Structure formats: C-alpha cells, structure tokens
Amino acid sequence: MLVMSAIRTVSGKQVLKKNSGPYVTHHQILIVGGGSAGISVAASLRKKLKHSDIAIIDPAKDHFYQPLWTLAGVGLVEKEETHRRMEDVIPDDVVFIHDAVTGFQPDEKLVITRNGELFSYEYLIVAPGIQIDWDAIPGLSDAIGTNGICSVYSYRYVDYVNECVQNLNRGTALFTQPNTKFKCGGAPQKIMYMASDTWRRKGVLNNIDVHFTSGGSIIFGVPEVAEALKAPIERYGIKTHFLHNLKEVKPDDKIAVYDIYKDGEVVDQKEMKFDMLHVTPPMSAPDFVRNSPIADAEGWVEVHKHTLQHVRYPDIFSLGDAGSTPNAKTGAAVRKQTKVVVSNIVSLINRGKLDPNMSYDGYGSCPLLTGYGKLILAEFDYDNNMTPSFPVNQAKERWSMYVLKKEVLPRLYWHGMLKGRA
C-alpha cells in the first residue's frame, strides 16, 4: 500500500493504473510548488470552486517573503519577519504533500516524486520557482558567506550582507548581475544603492569605490526608469561596467574574474580586486523541469504568454519564475498571472473553454530602492511600456513609494495574495 507523505489529510482518490502497476493518488488540481505562485493560485481556486480537490507538492518546510531581504541586508528589517512555516501558509482544505517532484509524464497525466509516489490530475499547475546555481561560478559556493562575499538571494546569507555593509569603511565594493534570467531584476541594484546610502550616512562613502558589473548591456530595460537611475548612480559615485559577466571568484585573493562580451561573444577577461563582493548568482529553470517533456528549448515550462496554458498540453498551466513567458520574474507578475490562471481553469471546468476576457500582458513591477526613504516604482508590460498604478510620475524617487515597499506590500502579501484576496 502506498504510504502518503502529506502533512494534511490526503483527500485524493487512490486508483490502480491500467496496467495494474503501483497506486496513483489522484487530485483534481495538482500544484507543483509552494511559493508565492503556488499558494496564491491554490487560495484563489479554493474561493472560486466550492467542491474542489487541490493539492500542493513542495519539499520545503519554510516559506519566505523574499522582497524584504534587500532591506534586511542593510539592517532596516529583521530577516525573521520574512519567514513563515509552510504549513501555516498553505490554504485551508488544500492538501500539502511534503515531497519533491522529480519528473512529469504529461501524456499519462502523472507526476513522479522523490519518494517514488505517483500523482495524477485533471489540471496541473507548475510553479516551482527558479533554481539558483551557486556552483555555476567556480569558487562561489564554498566562499559565499565568508571573505566579504555575500548575497541577498539567500535567507542564510542576508545577515552577512548587513555585516559586510556595516564593517566596510574603505576599499572596493563590487555588485554583480548575471547574464542569465534571474528573479527580482532590480535586487542587484537595490542592495547597491542601499549599501551606498548607508556608507554616505556613516560618512565613509568617499573612501569606498563602488562598482556595478552587469552581464547585460543597459542599467534597466524601461527607458524612463533607466534615465531616472542616473541620479542615484551619480549621487553615490557608482562606476558601471556592462557586458561584464562574473566567471570566477578567487576568495583567498579577493579577486573577481569577469568575461567581457561583445556581440554575444567573449572577447576578453578581467580581474577586479574587492573588499566586498555582492553576488547575484546565475539562475535557471529547476532541473526536474528543464529535463522534462513540458520544457521548451531553454528549459522553462512552455506556455502561451497571454493565457499561461501549456502550448502542447492543454491541461497544464504555469506561472511565476519557471514559466517561459518573457516578462520580468517578479512577485507582482505572479499576482497578475494568478488571476489569469485561476480564471482560465475555472472557465475550463465550468464551460469547457478558456476565459476569453483574461489575458496576461506581461505586467511586472520592480520597486527600486535607491536610498533611505527613496524608491522608484517601475511598472511595465511585455514591451517595456510603463503601466503605472498611481496618478504620479513613478519614474521618480519618492518617499511614499518607499513606505509602500517597506510597510504596505508585505501586509498585502501575507494577508492578501496568500489568502486569495489580491
């Protein structure tokens, strides 16, 4: 008999496969991933479907609100504020299967887990987030958290970021951005601006050489925002280096090695000494997605960019960082995508077709912290057109938007998005 690993009571039906193989546990709607996307979709579906059978599969025991890690990285919030136990944020009456997905068999409507269990579904939502590839840069994985090498992309190392910022009084600080897709596209700059303002307030900024090294070719994809960012860059005396992609870290010598690109090819290498190195690591689709039949050529879940329905398997949807949609990978995008996925699945269940009134336009939002009490709220669509939510010029540093980021959005997340209310 199959032994279930769910923390909540499993409500799915167990049936034998047609070939009399192992037991398969069936759920009407199966969600892979218990991050912001998976939980938001589950909560919204529970509100829309009265008699639904929904399950979430995720190996994690903890859930994090990651957008606050930048502020935690300069000591303005405690990182513990960003943490909840997974079982406390899973919606009521949603099954939590504490296991890791290892494979998909979409033709048979099956999901395989690390514990060897099989789950079938009527609809599958794939939202496992993005994979951080610390090992992709030689010298990084062993050195992160030591020798002045830090990152706000890990709960584990957030406190060390703050330690590095507070302890640096002179020298060179490097802030990197990779040439891969990565989540929270503004974070590499946010922590740089906040660190620089911390040093300014302490009176040591003139002793610190701040560099922004990016594998990309521009500071920001939205022209209005890129223009507005000239002000903080000039204010803090930041030197920018584009088409510089971090290739290796030599922690003992405190040297960062870069590949320099031109026309898509590596044309040179460069070494830069540092006293503090903030790394935004390369990222990719999770391996179990990348190596599966539901992935596109780059490894992301292959979905239609407006409906979020899989292009080859109509019973599969994806949202969040693992999807192939060419938008910025942000939490705000998840909030908009959730409405599209939920409406389409409810419409398929009730009417047998997608909701013709729902379409995702690529909306993303990046609250760009540029200093203490300063924030540029960048909202934009697939074409990098500004899509402001407020009747003000959002391509401008504002205290009100800083308050929105620090105080309002976390509450909206815990009590709105994860409850299916926003």
Secondary structure as GFF3:
##gff-version 3
##sequence-region A 1 422
A	DSSP	beta_strand	13	16	.	.	.	ID=ss1
A	DSSP	beta_strand	23	32	.	.	.	ID=ss2
A	DSSP	alpha_helix	36	48	.	.	.	ID=ss3
A	DSSP	beta_strand	54	57	.	.	.	ID=ss4
A	DSSP	beta_strand	62	64	.	.	.	ID=ss5
A	DSSP	three_ten_helix	66	68	.	.	.	ID=ss6
A	DSSP	alpha_helix	69	72	.	.	.	ID=ss7
A	DSSP	three_ten_helix	79	82	.	.	.	ID=ss8
A	DSSP	beta_strand	83	85	.	.	.	ID=ss9
A	DSSP	alpha_helix	86	89	.	.	.	ID=ss10
A	DSSP	beta_strand	95	97	.	.	.	ID=ss11
A	DSSP	beta_strand	101	105	.	.	.	ID=ss12
A	DSSP	beta_strand	110	113	.	.	.	ID=ss13
A	DSSP	beta_strand	118	126	.	.	.	ID=ss14
A	DSSP	beta_strand	131	132	.	.	.	ID=ss15
A	DSSP	three_ten_helix	134	136	.	.	.	ID=ss16
A	DSSP	alpha_helix	140	143	.	.	.	ID=ss17
A	DSSP	beta_strand	149	150	.	.	.	ID=ss18
A	DSSP	three_ten_helix	155	157	.	.	.	ID=ss19
A	DSSP	alpha_helix	158	167	.	.	.	ID=ss20
A	DSSP	beta_strand	171	177	.	.	.	ID=ss21
A	DSSP	alpha_helix	187	202	.	.	.	ID=ss22
A	DSSP	three_ten_helix	205	207	.	.	.	ID=ss23
A	DSSP	beta_strand	208	214	.	.	.	ID=ss24
A	DSSP	alpha_helix	223	228	.	.	.	ID=ss25
A	DSSP	alpha_helix	230	235	.	.	.	ID=ss26
A	DSSP	beta_strand	239	242	.	.	.	ID=ss27
A	DSSP	beta_strand	244	250	.	.	.	ID=ss28
A	DSSP	beta_strand	255	262	.	.	.	ID=ss29
A	DSSP	beta_strand	265	273	.	.	.	ID=ss30
A	DSSP	beta_strand	276	278	.	.	.	ID=ss31
A	DSSP	beta_strand	283	284	.	.	.	ID=ss32
A	DSSP	alpha_helix	287	290	.	.	.	ID=ss33
A	DSSP	beta_strand	316	318	.	.	.	ID=ss34
A	DSSP	alpha_helix	331	351	.	.	.	ID=ss35
A	DSSP	beta_strand	364	371	.	.	.	ID=ss36
A	DSSP	beta_strand	374	380	.	.	.	ID=ss37
A	DSSP	alpha_helix	399	403	.	.	.	ID=ss38
A	DSSP	pi_helix	404	408	.	.	.	ID=ss39
A	DSSP	alpha_helix	409	415	.	.	.	ID=ss40
A	DSSP	three_ten_helix	417	419	.	.	.	ID=ss41
###
